[in-house]
Amino acid sequence: MKINSEFKILGFDSPYEDADIVVFGAPFDGTVSFRPGSRFGPSAIRNESYGIETYSPYQDKDMTDLKGHDLGDLDLPFGDTQQVLRDIGDCARRIVRDQKKFIMLGGEHLVTLPAVEAVLEAFPDLCIIHLDAHTDLRDDYLGVKLSHATVIRRVWEKVGDNRIWQYGIRSGEREEFQWARQHTFLTPFVLDGVEKAIQEIGRRPVYLTIDLDVLDPSAFPGTGTPEHGGVTFRELMNFLVKLTPLDIKAADLVELAPHYDHSGISTAAACKLLRELALIL
């Protein structure tokens, strides 16, 4: 497992040994079905993170109060999806084994699978909160089982029924929505009802996965599969702050494809969300 890191994301400058939270990049987009480019998301966040403040007025907390470490971006072998997943899993396991939390920056959504597997090994009662425009519940995509369009179905195979809460979903095949009624808690279009999920989850450990295309393209155009009818940035921020009572062990931000947004507002949004996630964890 090789890691590339030229400089640290703002606020993640503690030594690894001292850190409570670790951030790392998984720059892979080898199974995307529409527009590639999310492999450049982690480096864009790292480069642009110095454009935001360390202080969060949403939570009245500051990154300078945290012990965070930026591990850098994994050096992943494009063309070998299985090896990519193994490398991501190895990195996540190391962090969990060292009793630290992590935030992974994608990359496409398939990178979530090995990260969830690593956390699940340490916390068998793990619950999943999934924010996305898409269901990601296909059993296969064009005959391929490992795809960004199948990732939550693969996660379900690991955790089982009634352990996955999905929000903001507004796109998918009819069969995916029908399947979700029997196996996940799916809230279409909006981010409502999280209070009930918090009560049901209780003190069980949580993995939080955020596909950034949950945001409306008017607020976040820099993604490979934009889907209109999404939530606003403020709605997403309000949702995240409500998660503070949960025991979130790890999280990810995926599907930033910065080259589709020349204004830079998508990368700026991802940087701000990374700050808030770190403070919540």
Helices and strands as residue ranges (DSSP letters): E 3-4, G 16-18, E 21-26, G 38-40, H 41-48, G 49-51, E 55-56, E 61-62, G 63-65, E 68-74, H 81-97, E 101-106, G 109-111, H 112-122, E 127-131, H 151-159, E 164-169, H 174-183, E 185-188, H 194-201, E 205-211, G 212-214, H 233-242, E 247-254, G 258-260, H 265-280
